[in-house]
Amino acid sequence: MIKLRNVMPGSDKKVDKFSESDGDTALALGKAKAILYDDPQAELFSDTDSEYFALGEQMYEKMLADLKQAQNFIFLEYFIVEEGVMWNQMLEILKERAAAGVEVRMLYDDIGCMATLDGKYDRRLRESGIQCYKFNPFRPDASEMHNNRDHRKLLIVDGQIGYTGGINLADEYINRIQKYGHWKDGGIRLEGAAVKGMTRLFLINWDTCRESLSDYERYLRPPKLPERGEGYYIPFGSGPKPAYFNPVGKNVFLNLINQAKSSLYITTPYLIIDYDLTNAIQNAAKRGVDVRIITPYIPDKKIIQLMTRNSYPPLLESGVKIYEYTPGFIHAKNVIVDDEYAVVGTINFDYRSLVHHYENAVWMYRTAVIPEMKNDFLNTMEKSMKLEQSAIRMSAAQKVLKYCIRLFVPLM
C-alpha cells in the first residue's frame, strides 16, 4: 500500500492551489487542506455536477441506467452484496456489458458478505466474465487484520460517473424488503472531474487486494466536463494504519464541527463517539450553533443502540437536539454545516468506522446538492421523535450491560 502511493498519479499535487481563489472562497477552501494532508491521494476538484438521492430506490434506478451506457469500464466496491431484486438486475447488466467488451472489476468484503453470499460466489462471477474478488478474505486465525473491513460503497462508470453513500447492494436498501421498518438512506452521484478521485480510491484498494499495479494513466484520463458544475469536491478515503497514518474520517468530522458557525446537521445509524468528537459537538452547541442529530428509532443491533443512546445525555445537556427516525432505520451518513459544507459517504460516527474500516466519502463546498441534503434532513426530522433529557432513562440491568459493553466498544 505504501509503495503504491509513491507511484500513483496525483500524489504530487500542490496544496497551494487554494491560493487561486480569493476572499471568502479562499478562506473556506483553505479549511479543507487537512484532508489533502491526511489522505495524500485526495485532490480538490471543480467542474463536477452532482445529484443527491434521499432514498436508495431513487439512486438505484439511476445506477441501472448508467450501467447500461458503460463503454469502457465499470468498477464496484461494496461491503454487502446479496442476491435479490436489486443485485440480480444489476448483475444481468454487468454480464451483458462484460460480454460486449466492457472491463468489469468488483470487490466485496468477505465478512460483510459472509451471511449473504456463498464462499465461491466470486469464482462464479469470474467465470461469467466479471473480475470479482473478496477483500481481506476470512481465515480461521486470531489476526487483528479481520477488523479491517472494506466498508466502502463505490460504483464508477467509465471514470465519468461515480456513486457513493450508505447504500449497499441488497433489497432492504431499496425497501423491497423491510427488516427494520422503512430504510432511510442517502447517496450521491458525481459526473465530471471529481470522479477521478473516486476511481483512484477503487484502484488503490484493488491493487492492495490483488497485490498488483494497475495502469492508472489509463483509468484516470480526464472525463468529459458537465455543462453545470457548481462548487468544490474532495473525494477522500479513510482507513487503518499503515494505509492511512491519520484517522482521516474523524479529522474531517472534527474540522467540520469546529468550523460550524450557525448550523450542524448529522445523520448517522450509530453514535458511539470518543471524547474528542463528544467535546467538539458540545462546544459547537455551547457557542450557539444549531446542532441536530438524527439516529434510528428501530435498531439493526439492539446492543449498539444502547451504546448510541448512552452518548445522548452529555450532548443533550449542552443543547444538542437529538431525534430518532421513528418509521424505521436511518442508514445515511451525512454532515451538513452552515448550508455551505457537506460530507456524504460511508463513514459512521462509531469506533469501527473511524478506526478500523476502509471508508470513503465526498467533502463538498457550495455545491448544488447541499440545499437538497438540508431539505432531506429537515423532512426526515419531521418524521422523527425529538428526545428530551428526562426521557433518557435506563433500567439497572441496562446500566450494568452498558458498562460491560463499554469495555468492548473498540471491537464494535
N, C-alpha and C positions, 0 to 999 in steps of 0.2 A: 504493500500500500504506500509506504513512504517513498519507495523507489519510483512508483508510478507518478507521484506528484512532481518529481524532478524533470519529467519529460513531457508532461501533458501541456497542450497549448492553453494559454490563458494564465499560466502561473506567473508570467512576467508583467501582468497588467500594472498600471500605475494608479495608486490611490489618489494622487493629486489631480485626477480627472475632475474631482469635485470643484476645483477652482475655476472651471469653465463657467459655472453659474455664479450669480451674484445675489446680494440681498438675502431675503428670507429663504429662497430656494437653496442657496449655498449653505446656509446655516442648517437647514433641515437635512440635506443630503450628507453634510459632514457628520451628523449623528449616526449615520449608517456605516461609518468607517470600521467600527468594531467588528461588523460581520465579515468584512473583507480580510481582516487580520485573523479572526478566529477560524474562518473557513478559507484557506488560501486559494481554493479553486472558485470561490464566489466572484461574481462580477456584476457591475452596475449596468443596467440596460434601460434604454428608452425604446422608441419605435416598436412598441408592442401593444396589441389590442387584447382585452381580457373580457371574459364573461363569467359572472358568478352564478352558481346554482344553489338554491336553498334546499333542495331535496335530491337524493340520489337518483330517483327515477327521471328527473329532468336532465341531469347530466348524462345519464345512461343513453338516452335517445340521441343526444348529440354525439356521443362517443361512437355509437354504431354507424352513424352517417359518415363520420370522419374516417373510420377504419375502412369503409368501403372504397374511399377515394385514395387510399395509400398507393404510392407508385414505387417507392424505393426501399423504405424500411419501417418496421414497427417495433418499438421496444415496450415491454411491460415489466413492471416490478411491483409485486403485491405481497402483503402479509398473509391474507386469507383468500383462497380461491375455493369455490365449492360448486359442484355440478348442480344445475338448475336452470331456470329460465334465463337469468342474466348471463351466466358464463357460457351456457350452451349456445346461445345466439352469437355471442362474441367469438366463440371457438369456430363456429362454421365460417364466419367471415375470415378469420385468421388462416384457416386451412385453404380457403379459396384464394386469398391473396398470396399465400406461400406457393401454391400451385402455379400462380401467374408470374412467379419470379421475384416477388417482394421478400426481402430478408426479414424474418420474424424471430426476434430474440425475447426470451421470457425468463424471469427469475421469480420464484416464490419461496417464502420462508418455510423450511421443513417442519419446524414445530408449530408454526402458525397454521399449517395445513394438515397436521397430523390427524386431526379428527374429521377432516373433510375430504381428503384425497388418499387413495391407496399408495403404498410405498413405491410402486413402479409407474406412477402416473407420468412423471417427467419423461421416462423412456417411451411411453406410448405416444406422447406428443412429438418427440423427436422422430419417431417412425412416420409421423404424418407430415413431416417437413418443417416443424417448428423447433427451433433451437431452444429447448427448455431445460433448466437445471434448478436444483434445490439450492437455496442459500444456507450455508452453515448446516450441513446435514447432521442429524442427531446421531450420536454414538453413545453406547452404554458405558459411559465413564463419568467421573465426577468433575470434569473440566468446567471452570467458570466461563469458558467460551460459549456455553449453552445459553448464558444470559444475553449474549449479543445477537439479538434477533433483528431481522430485516423488516422493520415496521413501515417502510416507505410504501407509497402508492403513486406510481408513475405510469402514465400512458403517453407515448411520444410517437407521432406520425410524421415521417419524412423530415424530422428536425424543424418542421414548420408549425406544428400544433402540439401542445402539451397539456396534460391534465394532472391535477393533484387535488388532495383534500382528504377527507376522512373515509371515503367510500371504497370499500373492498369489493371483490368480485363474487358476491353471494346474494341470494334473493332477499334476505332481510334488509339489505342496504337500499333496495329499491321498493320496499314494502310489498313484495309479492307474498311474503310470509311475515308473521309477526310473532317474535319470540318474547319481546319485552314491550308490548304496546307499539305505538307509532314510532318509527325510526326516523329521527330528525338528524340530518347530516348536512354537510356543506362541502362545496368543491369549486374549483376554478379551472377555466380553460384559457390558456395563453396562445396567442398566434403572433409570430414575428420574432424579433431579435432575442427576447428573453428565453425562448425555448432552447437556445444553445446551452444555457446554464442547466436546464433540466436534463438535456441529452448527456452533458458531461457527467452529471451525478450518476446516471444509469451506467455509463461506460466504466466509471470508477469501480462501482460495486460488481459489475460483470467481470472485469479483469481481476478483481480481488478474488472473486469466487472461482473463476476459471484458471487463475494463475497464467493469464495471457496479457497481451498488449494490443489493443485494438488500433485500427487506423483512425486516429482522432481527426485528422485533417479531412478525411472522407465524410465523417458524420457531423462535423461541426462547421460545415460550409454555411455562409450567411444565407438565411432564409429570405424569401420574398417579404418585403415590409408591408404592413397593412396600411390602408388609407387613413385610418384613425390611429391612435396610439398615444393616449394621454399619460402623463406621469412617468414614474420610475419604478423599476422592478429589480429585486435581487433574489433569484432562486438560490437557496443555500441548503447545505447538508449539515447534519449533526450526527454524532455517534461516539462510540467508546474510544478510549486510548488503546493503541497509539495512532489509530486512524485520524483522530481529532485530539489535539493536545489540550484544547479548552472545551468546556461544555457550551457549545455554540447555541443550542436552543435556549438554555437557561439564560445565557448572556443577552440574547436577543430580547427575551421577555423582560429581563431586568432593565435593559435600556429603554424599552418602550414604556414600561411602568414609571420609571424615574423621570422621563421627559414629559409625561402627561400633564397638561395644564387645565383642561376643562372636563374631559370625559375619558373613561377607560371601560370598555365593554369586553367581557371574556366569556366564551362558551367553551366548556370542556367536560368530557364524560367523567373525569376523575380529578379530584382536587386534594392531592396528597403532597404538600409542599414543605420545603425546609424553612429555616429561619430567614434566610436571605429574601426569598420570594414573599413570605408572610409579612416581613417587615416593610418591604418595598410597597406592597399593596396597602398596608396600614398607613404608611406615610403619605401615599397618594390621597387617600380618603381624608386624612387629617389636614392636608393643605388645601382642601376644598374641591378636589377632583370628584366628579360624579362617577363612582366606581360601582359597576353592576356585574354580577357573575351569574351565569345560568349553568346548572348541572342537572342530571337526570333525577326524576322522581321514582321511576321504575328502574331498578339497577339490573345490570347484567351479572354483577357479582355482589352479593349482599355484604360480604365482609369488607370489600373495597368501599362500598357506600358508607359503611360505618366509619371508616377512616376518613372518607371525604367529609362527612358531617362533623367529624372531630376537628376539622380545620375551620369550621364556621365561627365558633364563639369569639376568638380574638379579632376576626375580621368584622363581625357584626358590631362588636364593641367600639370599633374605630370608625363606624359609619358606612361600611361597605354594605350595599344592598345585594342580597343573595336570593335567587329564585331557583325552584326546581320545576323542570318541564313535566307537567302532570300527564299529558297524553301518552308518555312513554319514555323512551331512551334518547337522549341527545348525545350525538357522537361527533358533532362538529368541533373543530379545534381552531377557533378564530379569536383574534385580538384586534380591536379597533380603538384607535387613540385620536382624540381631538378632531375627528372627521377628516383627518389628513393621512394618518398612517394606518396600516393594517398588516396582519400576517394571517395567511391561511395555509394549512398543510396538515401534517400527520402528528404533530408534537402535542402530547398531553401534558397537563400540569401534574405529573407524578414522577417518582424517582426513576422507575424503569425507563420511561420515555426520555427523561432528561439526562440519564447517565449511561444506561446500558444499550439502548436500542439505536440502530441506524434509522434516522428520520430525515424528512425533507420538508421544506416549506417555501413560501414565497413572501418576501418582505416587499411592501408597496408604499409609495408616497404619491398622494394626489392622483390616483388612478380612477378611471371611470366607475369601477365596481365598488369602491369604498362606500359611497352613499347607499348602494344596493345592499351591501353587507350590514350597514347600520339599520336599514329598514327591516331586513330579515331579523336582526336581533330584537328590535322593538316589537315586531309581530310575534316572535317566539315568546318574548317576555309576557305578552298579553295572555298567552295560553299557559303560563306558568304560575306557580304559587310562591308568593313572597314570604320569606321566612323571618320570623321575629326572634329575638334573643330568648324570650320566655318559652318559645316552642321547642328549643333545642334541649331536650331532656333525655337522659339515658337511665335505664334501669341499672341496678347494682351489677347484674350479670353482664350487661353490655359494657359497663365501665371496666370490669375486670378483663373482659375479652379485648377491649380497646388497648389497654396497657400491655397485654400479652402480644397483640398483633404489632404494636409499635416497634417491638424488638425485631420484627421481621419485615418492616417496611422496605428496606433495601432490596428485598427479594421479590417484591410485588410488582 
